[in-house]
Amino acid sequence: NPFNPTTTIRFSVDGYVSLQIYDITGRLVETLIEDRMPIGDYEVRWDASEYSSGLYFIRLSLGDKTYTRKTLLLK
């Protein structure tokens, strides 16, 4: 799932959401959401134009569950 320079992250939620981006070294590069959200389906765009090409990890925490997806930024 390579992208350049934006990607869309879709999720459904009812409660606390944390959406963070990490680089290949495990360093947190950006927090997109850190908040309680009403029930619903959401789309969040990540604009990575200021970051270098490479592998990134999208970490989505919904309450007590955490999901991680890797994505490749190609410039």
C-alpha distance (Angstrom), angle and dihedral (degrees) to the residues before:
residue distance angle dihedral
N1 . . .
P2 3.82 . .
F3 3.79 117.3 .
N4 3.80 139.4 -175.3
P5 3.02 121.5 -135.9
T6 3.83 104.6 -34.4
T7 3.78 135.1 34.5
T8 3.80 132.4 -176.2
I9 3.81 121.8 -129.9
R10 3.81 116.0 -159.1
F11 3.80 126.4 -164.7
S12 3.81 144.0 150.5
V13 3.77 121.2 -130.9
D14 3.77 149.4 165.1
G15 3.76 108.6 -171.1
Y16 3.78 139.7 1.2
V17 3.82 117.4 12.2
S18 3.78 130.7 -172.0
L19 3.81 117.1 -177.6
Q20 3.79 115.3 -179.6
I21 3.79 137.8 167.1
Y22 3.82 122.3 -141.5
D23 3.79 130.2 -173.2
I24 3.81 125.2 -131.2
T25 3.82 91.4 -87.0
G26 3.81 91.5 56.8
R27 3.81 94.1 -107.0
L28 3.80 115.3 145.4
V29 3.81 106.3 -119.0
E30 3.80 101.3 173.4
T31 3.80 142.0 1.7
L32 3.80 110.1 -148.4
I33 3.82 98.4 177.7
E34 3.79 134.1 11.3
D35 3.79 105.4 162.2
R36 3.78 149.4 92.6
M37 3.80 110.6 -91.5
P38 3.80 132.7 -168.6
I39 3.79 120.1 -110.9
G40 3.77 112.6 -75.0
D41 3.78 150.3 90.5
Y42 3.78 116.5 -72.9
E43 3.79 140.5 -170.3
V44 3.79 121.4 -159.5
R45 3.79 123.3 -172.8
W46 3.77 119.5 -144.7
D47 3.78 113.2 -155.2
A48 3.79 105.3 -158.4
S49 3.80 96.7 173.2
E50 3.82 91.3 120.3
Y51 3.82 93.9 53.3
S52 3.80 131.2 83.0
S53 3.79 123.6 -107.3
G54 3.77 113.2 -89.3
L55 3.77 147.4 88.2
Y56 3.81 118.4 -42.9
F57 3.78 132.8 -178.9
I58 3.79 122.5 -136.6
R59 3.81 110.6 -153.3
L60 3.79 117.5 -164.9
S61 3.80 118.3 -174.1
L62 3.80 117.1 -169.2
G63 3.77 110.0 -178.0
D64 3.81 106.4 -58.7
K65 3.84 95.4 -12.0
T66 3.79 125.7 85.9
Y67 3.80 127.2 -165.7
T68 3.79 126.2 -170.3
R69 3.80 126.9 -164.2
K70 3.77 126.8 -180.0
T71 3.77 120.5 -138.7
L72 3.79 134.5 -178.8
L73 3.78 122.8 -131.5
L74 3.81 111.2 -154.5
K75 3.78 121.3 -173.4
